[in-house]
Amino acid sequence: MIFLNAAAGEDRHAALVEAIGRALPDVPVVRPDNGMDPARITEIFTWLPMPDWQVYPNLRTVYSVSAGIDQFADLPAHVRLVRMVDPNNARRVCEFVQAACLACLRNLPKYAARQVTRDWVPATAPFMSDTTVGILGLGEIGAMTAGRLAAMGFCVEGWSRTPRQIDGVVCHSGADGLDALLAQADILVCLLPLTPSITGILDAGLFARMKQGSSLVQVGRGAHCVLPDLRAALKNGQLSQAMLDVFETEPLPAEHPGWDLPNCLVTPHIAGRIEPASAVANIVTNLCRDRAGEPLLWQVDREKGY
């Protein structure tokens, strides 16, 4: 039996119920308002973690509605975790980063702040060919983004935990590689997954190793960035501007200090989106594979965290 958590979203609920009914008519699907026996639940489709995983003794698989999976840190180790993969989501994130890098190149976050105070202060801007974009995270989305930025004319360097090779991109890895990337980047883009070892990676120590006056584009996970440290770096000029699309608390509360970071554009987590049709197709594909005894696609390595 599949349980559709309310947090998964109404559009996904309707599409998934219809698709499962066609492909696997013998598989019952329940929602919170249907009433259910937790012992019969074998799969859960959700965005948020359940309050108590232990009430589902026969749970085998959790399907994350989103590409992010760090919210499932307390999921029992024996339960498989599957993330959503959507080529359109990768394209959306990539295009957002392209737009954000162009915005930083032409100082748009600065001009947005100056508009509020009605300051008419023009500034010169370099060409793309003279600007290095450093990308933290060279997974599927990071690699695609790096290639597109290089094709646009930026100089592109990337960093990942393990060595990678991408045509037209200087790739770094390890601690020394990170230092080398930070020393070169005029615009730093965070596209990392969230794991315990890199929680809070965007902190005062990292900002101090960046080029003075460089820019930050944060589209990873909210917990990557230590906001008080970012505020200090923007205020003292170590960083000139930033664009933030993700926060630890979302939606961002009206009183949150993230709204008031200097020279910073805030967007409401809109860089990417998993389309309902893609999410449904992925889940139905995996349900069919599982019942045929085939390995699941897009399963998360629980030890690595991605």
C-alpha positions in Angstrom: 0.0 0.0 0.0 1.2 3.5 -0.9 0.7 6.4 1.4 0.5 9.9 -0.1 1.5 12.4 2.5 -0.5 15.7 2.4 2.8 17.6 2.1 3.4 16.0 -1.3 1.0 18.5 -3.0 -2.5 18.2 -4.5 -1.3 18.2 -8.1 1.0 15.3 -7.5 -1.6 13.4 -5.6 -4.1 13.4 -8.4 -1.6 12.5 -11.1 0.0 9.7 -9.0 -3.3 8.1 -8.1 -4.4 8.1 -11.8 -1.0 6.8 -13.0 -0.8 4.0 -10.4 -4.3 3.0 -11.2 -3.4 2.5 -14.8 0.0 0.8 -14.3 -0.6 -1.1 -11.1 -4.4 -1.4 -10.5 -3.9 -3.9 -7.7 -1.8 -1.5 -5.6 -4.0 0.5 -3.1 -3.2 4.2 -2.6 -4.3 6.1 0.6 -4.1 9.6 1.8 -4.2 11.1 5.4 -8.0 11.7 5.1 -8.7 8.1 4.0 -7.9 6.3 7.2 -5.3 3.6 7.0 -3.6 0.8 8.8 0.1 1.9 9.2 1.1 -1.7 9.2 0.0 -2.1 5.5 2.0 0.9 4.3 5.0 -0.2 2.2 5.8 3.0 0.3 5.4 6.7 1.2 5.4 9.6 -1.2 6.3 12.8 0.6 8.3 16.0 0.8 8.5 16.3 4.6 9.6 13.5 7.0 6.9 11.7 8.9 6.6 12.5 12.7 7.3 8.9 13.7 8.7 6.4 11.1 8.4 3.6 13.7 4.6 3.4 13.2 5.2 1.9 9.7 6.8 -1.5 10.5 6.6 -2.7 6.9 7.8 0.5 5.2 10.3 -0.4 2.4 10.7 2.8 0.4 10.3 6.5 0.8 10.0 8.6 -2.4 11.0 12.2 -2.0 8.8 14.7 -3.9 11.9 16.9 -4.4 15.5 16.5 -5.5 16.6 17.3 -1.9 16.7 14.5 0.6 18.5 15.9 3.7 15.2 16.3 5.5 15.1 12.5 5.8 18.2 12.2 8.0 16.2 10.3 10.7 14.8 7.7 8.3 15.6 4.2 9.5 18.6 2.8 7.7 16.8 -0.2 6.3 14.3 1.9 4.4 15.3 2.8 0.9 15.2 6.5 -0.1 14.6 7.5 -3.7 15.1 11.1 -4.8 13.3 12.8 -7.7 15.2 13.2 -11.0 13.7 15.4 -13.6 15.7 16.7 -16.7 13.4 19.7 -16.8 14.4 20.5 -13.2 18.1 20.4 -14.1 17.4 22.8 -17.0 15.5 25.2 -14.8 18.3 25.3 -12.2 20.9 25.7 -14.9 19.1 28.6 -16.5 18.5 30.2 -13.1 22.2 30.1 -12.4 23.0 31.5 -15.9 20.7 34.4 -15.2 22.1 34.9 -11.7 25.7 34.9 -12.9 24.8 37.5 -15.6 23.0 39.6 -12.8 26.1 39.5 -10.7 28.4 40.3 -13.7 26.3 43.5 -14.3 25.9 44.3 -10.5 22.1 43.9 -10.5 21.9 43.0 -6.8 23.8 46.2 -6.0 21.5 48.3 -8.2 18.4 46.7 -6.6 19.7 47.9 -3.2 20.5 51.3 -4.5 17.1 51.7 -6.0 15.6 51.4 -2.5 17.8 54.3 -1.4 17.4 56.1 -4.7 21.2 56.2 -5.3 22.1 56.8 -9.0 25.6 55.3 -8.9 26.7 53.6 -12.1 29.5 51.0 -12.0 31.8 49.4 -14.6 31.4 45.7 -15.3 33.9 43.2 -16.7 33.2 41.0 -19.7 32.2 37.3 -19.3 35.6 36.3 -20.9 37.4 38.1 -18.0 35.2 36.6 -15.3 35.7 33.2 -13.6 32.7 31.4 -12.2 33.5 28.8 -9.6 30.9 26.0 -9.1 30.7 24.0 -5.8 29.3 20.7 -6.7 29.7 18.9 -10.0 26.9 16.4 -10.0 24.3 16.2 -12.8 23.1 19.8 -12.4 26.5 21.2 -11.6 28.2 19.6 -14.6 25.4 20.8 -16.9 25.6 24.3 -15.5 29.4 24.4 -15.8 29.2 23.4 -19.4 26.5 26.0 -20.3 28.4 28.8 -18.5 31.5 27.9 -20.3 29.6 28.0 -23.6 28.3 31.4 -22.8 31.9 32.7 -22.5 32.6 32.6 -18.8 35.8 31.1 -17.5 34.5 28.2 -15.4 36.1 26.1 -12.7 34.4 23.5 -10.5 34.9 21.7 -7.3 33.7 18.3 -6.1 34.5 15.8 -3.4 36.0 13.4 -5.8 37.9 14.2 -9.0 35.8 15.0 -12.1 36.5 15.8 -15.8 34.3 18.2 -17.8 35.3 19.5 -21.2 36.0 23.2 -21.0 36.0 23.3 -17.2 38.9 23.4 -14.8 38.0 20.8 -12.2 39.3 20.7 -8.6 38.7 18.3 -5.7 39.8 17.9 -2.1 40.7 20.6 0.4 43.6 22.1 -1.7 41.3 22.1 -4.7 38.7 24.1 -2.8 41.3 26.7 -1.9 42.4 26.9 -5.5 38.9 27.4 -6.7 38.1 30.1 -4.1 41.2 32.1 -5.1 40.1 32.2 -8.7 36.3 32.7 -8.6 34.8 36.1 -9.3 31.3 34.5 -8.8 30.9 31.5 -6.6 27.9 29.2 -7.2 26.8 26.7 -4.6 25.1 23.6 -6.1 26.1 21.1 -3.4 23.9 18.4 -1.9 23.6 18.7 1.9 25.7 16.3 3.9 26.9 16.6 7.5 30.5 17.3 6.4 29.5 20.4 4.4 26.7 21.8 6.5 27.7 25.5 7.1 30.4 25.4 4.4 29.5 28.9 3.3 30.9 30.6 6.4 33.3 33.3 7.5 36.3 31.1 6.9 35.3 30.3 3.3 34.4 33.9 2.5 37.8 35.1 3.8 39.4 32.8 1.2 37.4 34.2 -1.7 38.6 37.1 -3.9 37.7 40.4 -2.3 34.7 41.9 -4.0 33.5 38.6 -5.5 29.8 37.5 -5.6 27.9 34.5 -4.2 25.0 32.6 -5.9 23.4 30.2 -3.4 21.1 27.6 -4.9 22.2 24.6 -2.9 20.5 24.0 0.4 19.7 26.6 3.1 21.9 24.9 5.7 25.0 25.4 3.6 25.1 29.1 4.4 25.8 30.8 7.7 23.7 33.9 7.2 25.4 36.1 10.0 28.8 35.4 8.3 27.4 36.3 4.9 26.0 39.5 6.3 29.4 40.4 7.7 31.2 39.6 4.5 28.7 41.7 2.4 28.9 44.6 4.9 32.7 44.7 5.0 33.1 44.4 1.3 34.8 41.0 1.2 31.8 40.0 -0.9 30.3 42.6 -3.2 26.8 41.0 -3.7 24.9 37.8 -3.4 21.8 36.0 -4.7 20.0 33.6 -2.4 17.3 31.1 -3.5 17.3 28.8 -0.5 17.0 29.1 3.2 16.8 26.8 6.2 13.3 28.1 7.0 10.9 28.4 4.0 8.8 30.3 3.3 11.1 33.0 4.7 9.3 34.6 7.7 8.6 38.3 7.3 10.8 39.1 10.3 13.7 37.0 9.1 17.1 38.9 8.8 17.6 37.2 5.4 15.4 39.8 3.8 17.7 42.6 4.8 21.1 41.3 3.7 23.0 44.2 2.0 23.4 44.0 -1.8 21.5 40.7 -1.8 18.7 39.6 -4.1 16.4 37.0 -2.4 14.2 34.6 -4.5 11.6 32.2 -3.1 13.2 28.9 -3.9 12.3 29.0 -7.6 15.5 27.9 -9.3 14.1 24.5 -9.9 10.9 22.5 -9.7 10.1 18.8 -10.1 7.1 18.7 -12.4 4.2 16.5 -11.2 4.3 14.4 -14.4 8.0 13.7 -14.0 7.6 12.7 -10.3 4.7 10.4 -11.2 6.6 8.8 -14.1 9.6 8.2 -11.9 7.6 6.6 -9.1 5.5 4.3 -11.3 8.7 3.2 -13.1 10.3 2.3 -9.8 7.2 0.6 -8.5 7.1 -1.6 -11.6 10.9 -2.3 -11.3 10.6 -3.2 -7.6 7.7 -5.7 -8.3 9.8 -7.2 -11.1 12.7 -7.7 -8.7 14.8 -5.1 -10.5 17.0 -2.5 -8.7 15.5 0.9 -8.0 16.6 3.9 -10.0 17.8 7.1 -8.3 18.2 5.4 -5.0 20.2 7.5 -2.4 23.4 6.1 -1.0 22.5 6.6 2.7 26.1 6.7 3.8 27.1 9.4 1.3 23.9 11.3 1.7 23.2 11.6 -2.1 
